[in-house]
């Protein structure tokens, strides 16, 4: 059984200040039409799902200037438990963001 991640107040503040998190909050969409505009559609999907031994930086570099990185990250945070690189973040980075996300964004909004 995995232990729940407990964030300090400073970690919560860091997440809330993270521009990727802010873009996700601002870019949350109910539909998935944003996916067609992603820079990832022109790349091999395996780039975005590196194994634990592979470097996620190539995928993050593609995501960083993507016009839909906010909605992409929002979708990943809504899902909660997803692997790979979404919205220029790794699964590890999203673990902390997810805790703040569920307190910040109303479910189904």
HUTA-V947235 format. One record per residue. N is the residue number from 0. PHI is phi in whole degrees, -180 to 180 (999 if undefined). OMEGA is omega in degrees with one decimal (* if undefined). NEAR is the number of other ideal C-beta (glycine too) atoms within 12 Angstrom. Layout:
# HUTA-V947235
N&PHI&OMEGA&NEAR + N&PHI&OMEGA&NEAR
This chain:
# HUTA-V947235
0&999&-179.8&3 + 1&-79&177.8&6 + 2&-83&178.8&6 + 3&-71&176.9&10 + 4&-78&177.9&19 + 5&-106&-178.7&11 + 6&-93&172.8&21 + 7&-79&177.6&13 + 8&-61&179.0&11 + 9&-65&178.1&11 + 10&-64&176.7&20 + 11&-63&177.5&22 + 12&-61&178.6&14 + 13&-62&178.5&20 + 14&-62&-178.5&33 + 15&-65&178.0&24 + 16&-86&-177.2&15 + 17&-63&-178.2&27 + 18&-61&177.5&21 + 19&-68&178.3&37 + 20&-65&178.8&36 + 21&-61&177.8&24 + 22&-66&178.2&26 + 23&-67&178.8&37 + 24&-62&-178.9&29 + 25&-72&-173.4&18 + 26&-102&-177.5&28 + 27&-64&-179.3&30 + 28&-124&178.7&21 + 29&-76&-178.2&13 + 30&-92&177.6&13 + 31&-109&-178.8&17 + 32&-63&179.5&12 + 33&-59&-175.4&27 + 34&-59&-179.1&22 + 35&-65&-178.6&15 + 36&-93&-177.8&20 + 37&-72&176.6&30 + 38&-66&-178.3&26 + 39&-67&-175.8&33 + 40&-65&179.7&18 + 41&-100&-179.1&13 + 42&-122&176.1&18 + 43&-64&-179.3&13 + 44&-57&-179.0&17 + 45&-64&177.2&16 + 46&-61&-174.6&24 + 47&-89&178.7&34 + 48&-131&-178.5&21 + 49&-69&174.6&21 + 50&-71&-178.7&11 + 51&-63&179.4&12 + 52&-88&-178.0&6 + 53&-91&-179.2&16 + 54&-85&179.3&14 + 55&-80&-174.9&29 + 56&-58&176.7&16 + 57&-60&178.3&20 + 58&-68&179.5&33 + 59&-61&178.8&27 + 60&-62&177.7&19 + 61&-67&-176.9&27 + 62&-70&-170.5&34 + 63&-57&-179.7&24 + 64&-109&-179.2&13 + 65&-76&-179.0&32 + 66&-69&-179.0&20 + 67&-119&-179.9&31 + 68&-65&177.3&36 + 69&-64&176.9&32 + 70&-61&178.8&32 + 71&-64&178.7&41 + 72&-64&177.9&45 + 73&-60&178.9&36 + 74&-63&178.8&31 + 75&-64&179.1&36 + 76&-70&175.4&39 + 77&-66&-180.0&31 + 78&-66&176.7&20 + 79&95&-174.3&20 + 80&-112&178.8&14 + 81&-137&-179.7&22 + 82&-89&173.2&23 + 83&89&179.7&32 + 84&-101&178.5&39 + 85&-132&177.0&41 + 86&55&178.9&48 + 87&65&177.1&36 + 88&-129&175.0&39 + 89&-92&178.3&29 + 90&-59&179.6&28 + 91&-64&179.1&15 + 92&-64&-178.6&31 + 93&-71&178.6&37 + 94&-58&178.8&27 + 95&-69&-179.9&30 + 96&-61&-177.7&41 + 97&-61&179.9&31 + 98&-63&179.2&25 + 99&-74&-179.3&30 + 100&-57&-176.5&36 + 101&-67&176.2&21 + 102&-90&-173.8&17 + 103&-98&-172.7&24 + 104&-107&178.8&26 + 105&-63&178.2&11 + 106&-61&178.7&12 + 107&75&-178.8&7 + 108&-76&*&13
